[in-house]
Amino acid sequence: MKKLIIPRKDHEVYFIPVRGKIRNMGQYAAAQLEKLHPLFTSGTVVDIKKITVNKTKWIMATVMDESTIAEYRILNKNTAFYTNTSISVFKKGFAKNGINVIDDEYIGYDENKNEPVSVPVEGGVKAEKLSYKNNLMSIPYSHGVFNKKFRTNIKIGISAAVTVVLAISCIFIGQDKNTKVKTEEITFNLQNETDNKTDMISEVKYLPPCIELLAHISEDLYRAGGRIIQWQYNEETTPQLTIKIYGINTFGIYRIFSNYEYLFLQEFRDVTYTDDRPYITINVKINGAYSLPVKESFPVRNSILPVFDKLVKTLMQNDISIISEILPVSDTNDTYSIAYSTDDVNLLRSIDLFVNFCRENQLWIINQSISINNEKNNFLVSCTFAKCLNVNSISMSGNEKYYIPLVFDYVKETGNELLTEVITEPTGISLIGIIRDDSSQITFMRDSVSGKIQAKENYE
């Protein structure tokens, strides 16, 4: 396993005195950090270690932005993280060696004030600096921070509504003896104290339907210059979403997915380059704070089969070629699957049909696969439906779905032909159409204010 020290610019450290008997150390730390940390908000992640120095108990709280630690974990897979402070408190003689300059931090124990110290260095440093970077591999994993082992969810009430992840460890320092570290990661849903009257029962948040996920992700990737080769969504596996992408780098992908609170970019599984173009496969998980609808069995076959028969006939009437069906089995009646091939316009029509189909019959798509053939003129699609309770309606402004064929780099069979769908950009720019050939792509847009047509050429 690799090891990495998180620089001080990316984290803060607070030593919180423990006075008296405290029943819930995490709750106490959260309440104190709300007073101490100016940006203690819903995007805050905290690692907590309980330490004893010279018979005085302290909480050492390492605070980071949630997106920052997520980026560290994505870009540094299989890596244990440390800070200079988390290493220092384990060092022999921490309480006796005074305050030292370690890299860009003052760390140590102030005997005059009888308290630990960890603050960034401001301005020039005259003292001789120390560093742990050269012997980092010899430092135990337990001396690190944000090295998750397991998680439990609890709720507490304080004066601000925030979400904080706390990793709690026990360290006893004094007379140069350290105990074995026990780590527990806890997710706090901190609510207003007035919410206690309702026993802090919060509204269940459900994941958006996969068609909505596909539309929003397609729009964001397309705007950033990314293209999708294959989309695979399956709620019954982990990760739930796997996407093969090209044309955008890893940081660009990370920035896009960091905006979705209901999704978590788990890993970049494969990264290859062809002609200096990145081809990346990503795995995406559902945020554990979001629930999936409760799946139930279909009604008896005689009542449900006509529903699917109507769907198939409607798809075929829209020039969609059905490849296969898997009907609900007689003993469980739990899912229905369909596979088909289509072009861009009829792909959008099939999406519209599925939206209405799910709403009318209280269905939910639990599995969806979309890919495009080598000629980029035909889509292969499969969907699996389940009968579900608590089905969310699909929320789209109306334009997002038009990005779906575009993000798959669809090409009309007739060659250089304008895509007919018009996408209204939020910036006041309307997409008139796109012309493609073997080496380049020209996008035509109209400024809604001046009415002038603009053209932008991108080379493949």
C-alpha positions in Angstrom: 0.0 0.0 0.0 1.2 3.5 -0.9 1.4 6.2 1.7 0.9 10.0 1.4 1.1 13.0 3.7 -1.8 15.5 3.1 -0.3 19.0 3.0 -1.5 21.6 5.4 -3.1 23.7 2.7 -5.7 20.9 2.3 -6.6 20.4 5.9 -7.0 22.0 9.3 -6.2 20.6 12.8 -8.0 21.5 16.1 -7.2 20.2 19.6 -10.4 20.3 21.7 -10.0 19.8 25.5 -12.2 17.1 27.0 -13.6 18.3 30.3 -15.6 15.9 32.5 -17.4 12.8 31.4 -18.7 12.9 27.8 -21.2 10.3 26.7 -21.0 10.9 23.0 -17.5 12.0 21.9 -18.5 12.5 18.3 -21.5 14.7 19.2 -19.3 16.8 21.5 -16.6 17.3 18.9 -19.2 18.3 16.3 -20.6 20.9 18.6 -17.2 22.4 19.4 -16.1 22.4 15.8 -19.2 24.4 14.8 -17.8 27.2 17.1 -14.1 26.8 16.0 -14.2 26.1 12.3 -15.5 28.9 10.1 -16.6 26.6 7.3 -18.1 23.8 9.3 -20.8 22.9 6.7 -22.4 20.0 4.9 -19.3 19.5 2.8 -17.0 18.9 5.8 -15.3 15.7 6.7 -13.6 15.2 10.1 -11.2 12.6 11.4 -11.2 12.5 15.2 -8.5 10.9 17.5 -8.9 10.9 21.3 -5.5 11.5 22.9 -4.1 11.9 26.4 -1.1 14.1 26.9 0.4 14.6 30.4 -2.8 13.1 31.9 -5.0 15.7 30.0 -7.5 14.4 27.5 -7.9 16.0 24.1 -9.7 15.4 20.8 -7.5 15.9 17.8 -9.8 16.8 14.9 -8.5 16.9 11.3 -10.9 18.8 9.1 -11.1 18.6 5.3 -13.5 19.5 2.5 -15.5 16.4 1.5 -14.7 16.9 -2.2 -11.0 17.4 -1.5 -10.6 14.1 0.4 -12.8 12.4 -2.3 -10.3 13.6 -4.9 -7.4 12.3 -2.9 -9.0 8.9 -2.7 -9.8 8.8 -6.4 -6.4 10.0 -7.6 -4.4 7.9 -5.0 -6.0 4.5 -5.0 -4.8 2.0 -2.4 -3.1 4.7 -0.4 -3.0 5.4 3.3 -3.2 9.1 4.2 -1.4 10.9 7.0 -0.8 14.4 8.3 2.4 15.7 9.9 0.3 16.1 13.1 -1.2 12.6 13.1 2.4 11.2 12.8 3.8 13.6 15.4 1.4 12.7 18.2 2.7 9.1 18.1 6.3 10.1 18.3 8.2 9.3 21.5 8.6 12.4 23.7 5.8 14.4 22.0 5.0 16.1 25.3 8.6 17.0 26.0 10.2 18.0 22.7 8.6 21.4 22.5 7.2 22.9 19.2 9.0 22.0 16.0 8.8 23.2 12.4 7.8 20.2 10.3 7.5 21.0 6.6 5.2 24.1 6.7 3.7 23.6 10.1 4.4 24.3 13.8 3.7 21.1 15.7 4.4 20.0 19.2 3.4 20.6 22.8 3.4 24.1 24.5 4.4 23.4 28.1 3.6 27.0 29.2 0.0 26.7 28.1 -0.1 22.9 28.6 -1.7 22.2 25.3 -0.9 20.6 21.9 -0.1 22.9 19.0 -0.6 22.4 15.2 -0.7 25.6 13.1 0.6 26.5 9.6 3.8 28.5 9.3 3.2 32.0 8.1 5.9 33.9 6.3 9.6 32.8 6.3 10.9 29.9 8.4 14.2 30.4 10.1 14.3 27.3 12.2 15.7 24.0 10.7 12.8 22.1 9.3 11.9 18.4 9.9 10.1 16.1 7.5 8.6 12.6 7.7 8.5 12.1 3.9 11.8 10.1 3.8 10.7 7.5 6.3 7.0 7.4 5.6 6.9 3.8 4.7 8.0 2.8 8.2 5.0 4.6 9.8 2.1 2.3 10.8 -1.2 2.5 9.0 -2.9 3.2 12.3 -1.2 6.6 12.6 -3.0 7.9 9.5 -6.2 9.9 9.0 -9.3 9.2 6.9 -8.3 5.6 6.5 -11.9 4.2 6.7 -12.6 0.8 8.2 -16.3 0.7 8.7 -19.2 3.2 8.8 -22.3 3.6 10.9 -25.0 6.2 10.5 -26.5 8.2 13.4 -28.3 11.5 13.8 -27.8 14.2 16.3 -29.3 17.7 16.7 -27.3 20.9 16.9 -27.9 24.5 15.7 -26.8 24.0 12.1 -27.9 21.5 9.4 -24.7 19.9 8.2 -23.4 16.4 7.4 -20.0 15.4 8.8 -18.0 12.2 8.6 -16.1 11.5 11.8 -13.4 8.9 12.1 -12.8 8.2 15.8 -9.6 6.7 17.1 -8.2 6.2 20.6 -4.6 7.2 21.3 -3.0 7.6 24.8 0.2 9.6 24.9 2.1 10.2 28.1 5.2 8.6 29.6 6.0 7.6 25.9 3.4 4.8 25.8 0.9 4.5 23.0 -2.0 2.1 22.8 -3.4 0.3 19.8 -5.6 2.5 17.7 -9.3 1.5 17.3 -11.0 3.4 14.5 -14.7 4.0 13.8 -16.1 6.1 11.0 -19.5 7.7 11.8 -21.7 9.8 9.5 -23.6 12.5 11.4 -26.8 14.0 10.0 -26.7 17.2 12.2 -30.2 18.8 12.4 -31.7 21.8 14.0 -32.5 21.3 17.7 -36.1 22.2 17.0 -36.3 19.0 14.9 -35.9 16.9 18.1 -39.7 17.2 18.7 -40.2 15.0 15.6 -37.7 12.5 17.0 -35.4 13.6 14.2 -37.3 11.4 11.6 -36.0 12.8 8.3 -37.7 12.5 4.9 -36.4 9.5 2.9 -34.5 10.7 -0.3 -34.9 8.4 -3.3 -32.5 8.1 -6.2 -33.6 9.7 -9.4 -34.7 7.3 -12.1 -31.9 6.0 -14.4 -33.4 7.8 -17.4 -33.0 11.1 -15.6 -29.4 10.1 -14.6 -28.6 9.3 -18.2 -30.0 12.6 -19.5 -28.2 14.8 -16.9 -24.9 13.0 -17.2 -25.1 13.0 -21.0 -25.6 16.8 -21.0 -22.7 17.4 -18.6 -20.3 15.1 -20.4 -21.2 16.5 -23.8 -20.7 20.1 -22.7 -17.3 19.2 -21.4 -16.2 17.5 -24.6 -16.7 13.9 -23.4 -18.3 11.1 -25.3 -19.9 7.8 -24.1 -19.0 4.5 -25.7 -21.1 2.3 -23.4 -23.5 2.9 -20.5 -24.3 0.1 -18.0 -26.7 0.8 -15.1 -27.7 -2.0 -12.7 -29.1 -1.4 -9.3 -28.6 -5.0 -8.2 -24.8 -4.8 -8.5 -22.0 -2.8 -7.0 -21.0 -0.4 -8.5 -24.4 0.4 -9.9 -23.1 2.4 -12.9 -20.2 1.7 -15.3 -19.5 4.1 -18.1 -16.9 3.9 -20.9 -15.9 7.5 -21.9 -13.5 9.2 -24.2 -12.5 12.7 -25.1 -12.2 14.0 -21.5 -9.5 13.5 -18.9 -9.9 12.1 -15.3 -10.0 15.5 -13.6 -12.8 16.7 -16.0 -14.8 13.6 -15.2 -14.2 14.0 -11.4 -15.4 17.7 -11.6 -18.7 16.6 -13.3 -19.5 13.8 -10.9 -18.6 15.9 -7.8 -21.8 17.9 -8.6 -24.1 14.9 -8.1 -25.0 14.5 -4.5 -26.7 11.2 -5.1 -23.7 9.6 -6.9 -20.2 8.8 -5.8 -17.4 8.3 -8.3 -15.8 5.2 -6.9 -12.9 4.6 -9.3 -11.3 5.0 -12.6 -11.1 1.4 -13.6 -9.2 1.7 -16.9 -7.4 4.6 -18.5 -5.8 4.2 -21.9 -4.8 6.6 -24.7 -5.2 6.3 -28.4 -3.8 9.1 -30.6 -3.5 11.2 -27.5 -7.2 10.8 -26.7 -8.1 9.4 -23.3 -10.4 6.3 -23.1 -11.6 5.9 -19.5 -13.9 3.4 -17.8 -15.4 4.6 -14.5 -17.4 2.9 -11.8 -20.0 5.0 -10.0 -21.9 4.1 -6.8 -25.1 5.3 -5.4 -24.7 7.6 -2.4 -25.8 5.6 0.7 -28.0 8.5 1.9 -30.3 7.8 -1.1 -32.8 5.0 -1.1 -34.1 2.8 -4.0 -37.8 2.1 -4.4 -39.1 -1.0 -2.8 -39.4 -3.8 -5.4 -42.5 -6.0 -5.3 -43.8 -8.8 -7.5 -45.9 -8.2 -10.6 -49.6 -9.0 -10.6 -50.8 -12.3 -12.1 -49.6 -13.0 -15.6 -52.9 -12.6 -17.2 -53.1 -9.0 -16.1 -49.5 -7.9 -16.7 -48.7 -9.5 -20.0 -51.1 -7.3 -22.0 -49.3 -4.3 -20.6 -45.9 -5.4 -22.0 -47.5 -6.5 -25.2 -48.9 -3.0 -25.7 -45.4 -1.6 -25.0 -43.8 -3.8 -27.6 -46.4 -2.9 -30.3 -45.9 0.8 -29.6 -42.1 0.5 -29.9 -42.5 -1.4 -33.2 -44.9 1.2 -34.6 -42.1 3.8 -34.0 -39.6 1.8 -36.2 -37.8 0.3 -33.2 -36.5 -3.2 -33.9 -37.2 -5.6 -31.0 -34.3 -8.1 -30.4 -35.6 -10.0 -27.4 -38.0 -10.1 -24.4 -37.7 -11.9 -21.1 -41.1 -12.1 -19.5 -41.9 -12.4 -15.8 -41.5 -16.0 -14.6 -44.5 -17.7 -13.1 -43.2 -18.3 -9.6 -41.7 -14.8 -8.8 -43.1 -12.4 -11.4 -40.4 -9.9 -10.4 -38.9 -8.4 -13.6 -39.5 -7.8 -17.3 -36.6 -7.2 -19.8 -36.5 -6.0 -23.4 -33.7 -5.4 -25.9 -33.9 -3.4 -29.1 -32.0 -1.5 -31.7 -32.8 2.0 -33.0 -31.5 5.2 -34.4 -31.2 8.6 -32.6 -34.7 10.0 -33.1 -36.4 6.7 -32.2 -34.1 6.3 -29.2 -35.5 9.5 -27.9 -39.0 8.3 -28.7 -38.4 5.1 -26.8 -37.2 7.1 -23.8 -40.4 9.1 -23.9 -42.5 5.9 -24.1 -40.6 4.5 -21.1 -41.3 7.6 -19.0 -45.0 7.3 -19.6 -45.0 3.5 -19.3 -43.3 3.7 -15.9 -45.6 6.4 -14.6 -48.8 4.7 -15.7 -47.9 1.3 -14.4 -45.8 2.2 -11.3 -42.6 0.6 -12.8 -39.0 1.4 -12.3 -36.0 0.6 -14.6 -33.5 -1.3 -12.5 -31.1 -2.3 -15.3 -30.3 -0.3 -18.5 -27.5 -0.8 -21.1 -26.9 1.4 -24.0 -24.1 1.1 -26.6 -23.5 2.3 -30.2 -22.3 0.2 -33.1 -18.9 0.7 -34.8 -20.5 2.8 -37.5 -22.1 5.0 -34.9 -25.4 4.9 -36.7 -27.4 2.5 -34.5 -28.0 2.0 -30.8 -28.3 -1.3 -28.9 -30.5 -0.9 -25.8 -31.7 -3.2 -23.1 -33.9 -2.3 -20.1 -35.2 -4.3 -17.2 -38.4 -3.1 -15.4 -39.6 -4.0 -11.9 -42.8 -3.2 -10.1 -41.9 -0.7 -7.4 -43.4 1.3 -4.6 -42.3 4.9 -4.0 -41.5 5.5 -7.7 -40.1 8.9 -8.4 -41.4 10.9 -11.4 -38.7 11.8 -13.9 -37.6 15.4 -13.6 -36.1 16.9 -16.8 -36.4 20.4 -18.2 -37.1 18.9 -21.6 -33.8 19.5 -23.3 -31.4 17.1 -21.5 -32.6 14.0 -23.4 -31.5 15.5 -26.7 -27.9 15.2 -25.5 -28.1 11.4 -25.3 -27.6 10.6 -29.0 -25.0 13.5 -29.2 -22.9 12.2 -26.3 -22.7 8.8 -28.0 -21.3 10.6 -31.1 -24.2 9.4 -33.3 -23.8 9.8 -37.0 -26.7 9.8 -39.5 -26.5 7.0 -42.1 -26.9 9.6 -44.9 -23.5 11.2 -44.0 -23.1 14.9 -43.4 -26.6 15.8 -42.2 -27.8 18.3 -39.6 -29.2 16.7 -36.5 -32.8 18.0 -36.4 -33.4 18.3 -32.7 -32.8 21.8 -31.3 -31.2 22.2 -27.9 -31.7 25.5 -26.1 -28.6 26.3 -24.0 -29.1 28.1 -20.7 -26.6 30.8 -21.8 -28.9 32.0 -24.5 -27.2 30.0 -27.2 -29.3 27.7 -29.4 -27.7 24.6 -31.0 -28.9 24.6 -34.6 -27.2 21.4 -35.7 -23.9 19.5 -36.2 -22.1 18.4 -39.4 -19.6 15.6 -39.1 -17.2 14.0 -41.4 -14.3 11.5 -40.8 -11.9 14.1 -39.3 -13.9 16.9 -37.8 -17.1 18.2 -36.4 -18.7 21.6 -37.0 -21.3 22.9 -34.4 -23.7 25.6 -35.5 -25.2 27.9 -32.8 -27.4 30.9 -32.8 -27.1 33.8 -30.3 -30.6 34.4 -29.0 -29.8 38.1 -28.4 -28.1 39.1 -31.6 -29.5 36.4 -33.8 -26.1 35.8 -35.3 -25.1 32.2 -36.3 -21.8 31.0 -34.9 -19.7 28.0 -36.0 -17.2 26.0 -33.9 -15.0 23.3 -35.4 -13.6 20.5 -33.4 -11.1 18.0 -34.9 -11.4 14.3 -34.1 
